[in-house]
């Protein structure tokens, strides 16, 4: 797999997980119950995506996990700052 493909997949991962985090934050801010429902759905999608990443290669899966951890930490720090 070429380096261009890795960069493209990692870029798509950053954009996708960031959008998912924004959807979760906005939903959770309005309704906690709906936020938890969205979070469970997004978590299932994230697990599926990580499984697919590790099927491609260990480096791809590891990179995706690192990206996901940073975005998830940023999302929860944002919620903590908003005191939700």
C-alpha positions in Angstrom: 0.0 0.0 0.0 1.4 3.4 -0.9 2.1 6.3 1.4 -0.5 8.4 -0.5 -3.2 5.9 0.3 -2.3 5.8 4.0 -2.4 9.6 4.1 -5.8 9.6 2.4 -7.2 7.1 4.8 -5.8 8.9 7.8 -7.2 12.2 6.6 -10.6 10.6 6.1 -10.4 9.1 9.6 -9.6 12.5 11.1 -12.5 14.2 9.3 -15.0 11.4 10.0 -14.2 11.0 13.7 -14.2 14.8 14.2 -17.6 15.1 12.6 -18.9 12.2 14.7 -17.5 14.0 17.9 -19.2 17.2 16.9 -22.5 15.4 16.3 -22.2 13.7 19.7 -21.3 17.0 21.5 -24.2 18.9 20.0 -26.7 16.1 20.7 -25.4 15.5 24.2 -25.6 19.2 25.0 -29.3 19.3 24.1 -30.4 15.9 25.5 -28.3 13.5 27.5 -30.4 10.5 26.7 -30.2 11.1 23.0 -26.5 11.8 23.4 -25.9 8.4 24.9 -27.9 6.7 22.1 -25.8 8.5 19.5 -22.6 7.6 21.4 -23.5 3.9 21.4 -24.2 4.0 17.6 -21.0 5.9 16.9 -19.0 3.6 19.1 -20.3 0.5 17.1 -19.3 2.2 13.9 -15.9 3.1 15.3 -15.2 -0.5 16.3 -16.2 -1.7 12.8 -13.9 0.9 11.3 -11.0 -0.1 13.5 -11.5 -3.8 12.7 -11.3 -2.9 9.0 -8.2 -0.8 9.6 -6.4 -3.6 11.4 -7.4 -6.0 8.6 -5.5 -3.7 6.1 -2.3 -3.6 8.3 -1.2 -3.2 11.9 0.2 0.3 11.1 -3.1 1.4 9.7 -5.1 0.1 12.7 -2.6 1.6 15.2 -2.7 5.0 13.4 -6.5 5.0 13.5 -6.5 4.2 17.2 -4.2 7.1 17.9 -6.3 9.5 15.9 -9.5 8.3 17.6 -8.0 8.6 21.1 -7.0 12.3 20.4 -10.4 13.2 19.0 -12.3 11.4 21.8 -10.1 13.1 24.4 -10.8 16.5 22.8 -14.5 15.9 22.7 -14.7 14.9 26.4 -12.5 17.9 27.4 -14.9 20.1 25.5 -17.9 18.7 27.3 -16.0 19.1 30.6 -15.4 22.8 29.9 -19.1 23.3 29.1 -19.8 21.6 32.5 -22.2 19.0 31.0 
